[in-house]
């Protein structure tokens, strides 16, 4: 991993921007998670989080679209990405995402996510209609 900053939780400004966007739009949002695990126990902690998060995803109507390891960079500045895994989750809206992450039950299990990660990136995307 080439990055040295530890990004696990959003900044206050990122939270405010996301909350404002949630108030302005009820359209679906697809969250792209770029996850770099701690070398010791990171994957195990994340798998525990993954096993426990599913009921919370179900409750808000979210679905996992894709989960996989980052094998190599085909186009980009490095041969291997800084992240170990990509996880893509579709939510009915930003408000539903916020509902999930603010739930006390979710926050109890989020400790496993925090313990697992060296750093991460979380990108909110809006789906395009297909075909282009």
C-alpha positions in Angstrom: 0.0 0.0 0.0 1.5 3.3 -1.0 -0.9 5.7 0.8 0.0 6.7 4.4 -3.1 8.6 5.4 -5.7 6.7 7.4 -9.2 7.4 6.1 -11.8 5.3 8.0 -14.6 7.7 8.9 -15.8 10.8 7.0 -14.8 14.3 8.0 -17.4 16.7 9.4 -17.4 18.5 6.1 -18.0 15.3 4.2 -20.9 14.4 6.5 -22.5 17.8 6.0 -22.1 17.6 2.2 -23.7 14.1 2.2 -26.5 15.1 4.5 -27.3 18.1 2.2 -27.3 15.9 -0.8 -29.6 13.4 0.9 -32.1 16.3 1.6 -31.9 17.4 -2.0 -32.4 14.0 -3.7 -34.2 10.8 -3.1 -32.6 9.0 -6.1 -30.6 5.8 -5.7 -27.0 6.0 -4.7 -24.3 3.4 -5.4 -21.5 3.4 -2.8 -18.1 2.3 -4.0 -15.9 1.1 -1.2 -12.1 0.9 -1.7 -10.8 -1.1 1.3 -7.2 -1.6 2.4 -6.9 -4.1 5.3 -4.5 -4.3 8.1 -2.0 -7.1 7.4 -2.8 -8.9 10.6 -6.4 -9.8 11.1 -7.8 -7.2 8.8 -9.6 -9.5 6.4 -11.0 -11.6 9.3 -12.4 -8.5 11.0 -14.0 -7.3 7.8 -15.5 -10.8 7.2 -17.1 -10.6 10.6 -18.4 -7.1 9.8 -19.7 -8.5 6.5 -21.6 -11.3 8.2 -23.2 -9.0 10.7 -24.0 -6.1 8.4 -26.4 -8.0 6.0 -29.6 -7.5 8.2 -28.9 -3.8 8.3 -28.5 -3.6 4.5 -31.8 -5.6 4.2 -33.6 -3.3 6.5 -32.9 -0.2 4.4 -33.4 -2.1 1.0 -29.7 -2.0 0.1 -28.0 -4.7 -2.1 -24.4 -5.7 -2.6 -23.7 -5.3 -6.3 -20.1 -6.5 -6.3 -17.4 -7.6 -3.9 -13.9 -8.7 -5.0 -10.2 -8.5 -4.5 -8.1 -5.9 -6.3 -5.7 -7.9 -8.5 -3.8 -5.5 -10.6 -4.0 -2.0 -12.2 -4.5 -2.2 -16.0 -4.4 1.5 -16.6 -3.0 3.8 -13.9 0.1 4.9 -12.2 1.0 1.7 -10.3 1.0 -2.0 -11.0 -1.1 -2.8 -7.9 -3.8 -0.6 -6.4 -3.5 0.7 -2.9 -6.8 -1.0 -1.9 -7.2 -4.8 -1.3 -10.9 -5.1 -2.0 -13.7 -3.3 -3.9 -17.2 -3.5 -2.5 -20.1 -1.9 -4.4 -23.4 -1.4 -2.6 -26.6 0.1 -4.0 -29.0 2.0 -1.7 -32.4 3.2 -2.5 -31.3 6.7 -1.5 -28.7 8.6 0.5 -31.3 9.0 3.3 -31.5 5.2 3.5 -27.7 5.0 3.7 -27.7 7.5 6.6 -30.6 5.7 8.3 -28.4 2.6 8.3 -25.1 4.0 9.5 -26.8 6.1 12.2 -28.7 3.1 13.7 -27.2 2.1 17.1 -27.3 -1.6 16.1 -25.2 -0.8 13.0 -22.8 1.3 15.0 -22.2 -1.7 17.4 -20.9 -3.8 14.5 -19.1 -1.0 12.7 -16.2 -1.5 15.2 -15.3 -4.6 13.2 -15.0 -2.5 10.0 -12.8 0.1 11.8 -10.6 -2.7 13.2 -10.2 -4.2 9.8 -9.1 -1.2 7.8 -5.7 0.4 7.4 -7.4 3.0 5.2 -10.4 3.3 2.8 -12.2 5.3 0.3 -16.0 5.6 0.1 -17.4 7.2 -3.1 -21.1 8.0 -3.6 -22.1 7.6 -7.2 -25.3 8.2 -9.1 -26.2 5.5 -11.7 -26.4 6.5 -15.3 -29.1 5.1 -17.5 -27.8 2.3 -19.6 -27.1 2.0 -22.5 -25.0 5.2 -22.8 
